[in-house]
Amino acid sequence: MISLLLALFWLADLRGCACDAAQPATLEARECSLCKAAEQQPEAPAVFFLKDLNPSKPNRTLALPRKHYAKGHALADMSAEERTELWTAAIAKGAELWGDGWGVAYNGDERRTQCHGHVHIGKMNADAENEKFVVVALPGEIPVPENGAGLWVHPVNGKLHVHAGEQVTEFNLMR
């Protein structure tokens, strides 16, 4: 079962997602379940949270924009203001849940298993830090990764380390 889930994860590429909130029947597919959840939320706030239902990720929360974006919900499709709102909410929830040990991760467009864009919130793995990062002071300064890559962010000395360029970033968070 685990190997099947990993195979599905590695084969995921939802850039051609067929979810259409105007056609509820399209939201019944497994990969559209977060789109369906977004439709069940009130218009405000713009970002909402769900407990990750994957049993292999019992310590995870997801931050999701209420709004839908075309063809796979890429970060690049969001306005700078919308991205800042998403990152700010995810980081605040991470700090609430994990203190200074939080991390947030957004998987790249080729490896997400859900159409609706979402940020994984969890505790950082102790050995996740590497030398490939940029330092920013505020969530609004988190860059959009190039070529649909993912990114992960965590706090260090009052700043944010932003690691980008990988497709699978959530593995940097505790399961």
Secondary structure, DSSP 8 states (H G I E B T S, - for coil): -HHHHHHHHHH---TT----TTSGGGGGSGGGHHHHHHHTS-S-SSEEEEE---TT-TT-EEEEESS--TTT--GGGS-HHHHHHHHHHHHHHHHHHHGGGEEEEE--TTT-SSSS--EEEEEB-TT---S--EEESSGGG----GGG-EEEEEEETTEEEEEEEES--GGGB--
